[in-house]
Amino acid sequence: MRPFLIMVAALTGTALGFPASGAKADDASWGCQVLLCAASQNPSWHGVPYCVPPMTKLIAAMKQPGFSWPICHEAKAGKPGRENYEDCPAGTTVGYSPQGDNGWRGEPDQCIKTVDVCRSPIDRNANMRQSGMTIGRSFGNGRDGCIQQVATPRPRRADPYFFDIPNDQGVKERFWFNLNH
């Protein structure tokens, strides 16, 4: 929370041309208000009464044709990024749901893991004695192989938007937020 308070003081104070002693967050530009509110973590902007009006204004403006994100130039953060999905777990890769016959790929909404689904010879022999099934092992010769890819849905982020805001040393810190009412 301390870096956020320092950033609030900097953006609403001398960085905006106001003396630090008389600075108010209300004096900040709309872009800086949005940035400050989006960066609020505990509570999120939803729980900060000051933040509700500028964020509600932003949500309404986003629905208008020709919307342009309000920028806080003093913070050097630019426009926010957006990542709808969480990272896939270790040992998996990002995959795409099939979306039609034209070769168009959908969103990267799957986590893919490559697994060997064939059993060891001991397990296979025991299974054949119990069920009478024969399991053929093949590796890429046109039949069902032992190596398969298993897809699981990739979790969606609760807070898909983010700002990368440089601190006073120039190191960017990522602040996640959502635009849900």
C-alpha positions in Angstrom: 0.0 0.0 0.0 3.0 2.3 0.7 4.0 2.6 -3.0 0.4 3.4 -3.9 0.3 6.2 -1.4 3.6 7.6 -2.7 2.2 7.5 -6.2 -1.0 9.2 -5.1 1.0 12.0 -3.5 3.2 12.4 -6.5 0.4 12.3 -9.1 -1.9 14.7 -7.2 0.8 16.9 -5.9 3.9 18.5 -7.4 3.9 16.2 -10.5 0.7 17.9 -11.6 1.9 21.4 -10.9 0.1 21.8 -7.5 2.0 22.4 -4.3 2.2 19.2 -2.3 0.7 20.7 0.8 -2.5 21.8 -0.9 -2.9 18.9 -3.3 -6.1 17.0 -3.6 -6.9 13.9 -5.6 -9.9 15.8 -7.0 -7.4 18.1 -8.8 -5.9 15.3 -10.8 -6.9 14.8 -14.5 -9.5 12.2 -15.3 -6.7 9.9 -16.7 -4.8 10.2 -13.4 -8.0 9.6 -11.4 -8.6 6.4 -13.4 -5.0 5.2 -12.9 -5.0 5.9 -9.2 -8.4 4.2 -8.7 -7.4 1.2 -10.9 -4.2 0.8 -8.8 -6.2 0.7 -5.6 -5.8 -2.9 -4.3 -7.1 -3.3 -0.8 -9.9 -2.2 -1.1 -10.3 -2.2 -4.9 -11.7 0.9 -6.6 -15.2 -0.5 -5.9 -14.7 0.1 -2.1 -13.2 3.7 -2.4 -16.1 6.2 -2.6 -13.8 8.7 -4.4 -13.2 6.2 -7.2 -16.7 5.3 -8.1 -17.5 8.4 -10.2 -14.4 8.4 -12.4 -14.5 4.7 -13.0 -18.3 4.7 -13.7 -17.6 7.5 -16.2 -14.8 5.4 -17.8 -17.1 2.3 -18.1 -19.8 4.5 -19.8 -17.2 6.1 -22.1 -15.9 2.7 -23.2 -19.3 2.0 -24.7 -19.2 5.0 -27.0 -17.9 5.0 -30.6 -14.4 6.4 -30.9 -13.5 5.8 -27.2 -9.9 6.7 -26.3 -8.5 5.6 -23.0 -7.8 8.6 -20.7 -4.0 8.7 -20.0 -2.2 10.0 -17.0 1.0 11.3 -18.7 2.6 12.2 -15.4 2.7 8.5 -14.3 4.2 7.3 -17.6 1.9 4.2 -17.5 0.1 4.6 -20.8 -3.0 2.6 -21.6 -3.8 -0.5 -19.6 -3.1 -4.1 -20.8 -5.6 -6.9 -20.7 -5.2 -10.6 -20.1 -8.4 -12.5 -19.8 -6.9 -15.8 -18.5 -4.6 -16.9 -15.7 -1.3 -18.6 -16.5 -1.5 -22.3 -17.1 -0.1 -24.5 -14.4 3.5 -25.8 -14.6 3.9 -28.7 -17.0 1.2 -27.4 -19.3 1.2 -25.1 -22.3 -1.4 -22.6 -23.6 -3.7 -24.0 -26.2 -6.6 -22.8 -28.3 -10.2 -24.0 -28.6 -11.0 -24.9 -32.2 -13.2 -22.3 -33.8 -14.4 -23.5 -37.2 -13.1 -24.9 -40.5 -11.4 -21.8 -41.8 -8.2 -22.3 -39.7 -9.3 -19.5 -37.4 -8.1 -20.0 -33.8 -10.1 -18.8 -30.9 -8.9 -17.4 -27.6 -6.0 -19.0 -25.8 -8.4 -20.6 -23.4 -7.0 -24.0 -22.8 -4.1 -25.5 -20.8 -2.6 -28.5 -22.7 -0.7 -31.3 -21.1 1.0 -34.1 -23.1 0.6 -37.5 -21.4 1.4 -41.1 -22.1 -1.9 -42.9 -21.7 -0.5 -46.4 -22.3 0.0 -48.7 -19.4 3.2 -50.5 -18.5 3.5 -54.1 -19.9 2.6 -55.5 -16.5 -0.5 -53.4 -16.1 -1.5 -54.1 -19.8 -1.1 -57.9 -19.4 -3.2 -57.8 -16.2 -5.9 -55.7 -17.9 -6.0 -58.0 -21.0 -6.5 -61.0 -18.7 -9.4 -59.3 -16.9 -11.1 -57.7 -19.9 -9.9 -59.6 -22.9 -8.9 -56.3 -24.6 -5.8 -55.9 -26.6 -4.1 -52.6 -26.4 -2.0 -51.6 -29.3 0.9 -49.2 -28.8 1.6 -46.9 -31.7 3.5 -43.7 -32.0 2.4 -41.5 -34.9 1.7 -44.2 -37.5 -2.0 -43.3 -38.0 -3.5 -45.4 -35.2 -4.4 -44.2 -31.8 -1.1 -43.6 -30.0 0.0 -43.6 -26.4 0.9 -40.0 -26.4 -2.1 -37.7 -26.2 -2.8 -34.1 -25.4 -5.2 -33.4 -22.6 -6.9 -30.0 -22.6 -8.4 -28.3 -19.5 -10.1 -24.9 -19.5 -7.8 -22.1 -18.6 -9.1 -20.1 -15.6 -10.4 -16.6 -16.2 -8.9 -13.7 -14.3 -11.2 -11.9 -11.9 -9.2 -8.7 -12.7 -8.3 -8.9 -16.4 -7.0 -5.3 -16.9 -3.6 -4.1 -15.6 -1.4 -1.0 -15.5 2.3 -1.3 -15.3 3.3 1.7 -13.3 6.9 2.7 -12.8 7.9 3.4 -9.2 10.4 6.1 -8.2 13.3 3.9 -9.3 11.7 3.3 -12.7 10.8 -0.3 -12.0 7.4 -1.2 -13.2 4.8 -2.6 -10.8 1.7 -4.4 -12.2 -1.7 -3.4 -10.8 -4.6 -5.7 -11.8 -8.2 -4.4 -11.8 -11.6 -5.1 -13.3 -14.3 -2.9 -14.7 -17.3 -4.7 -13.3 -19.9 -2.5 -11.6 
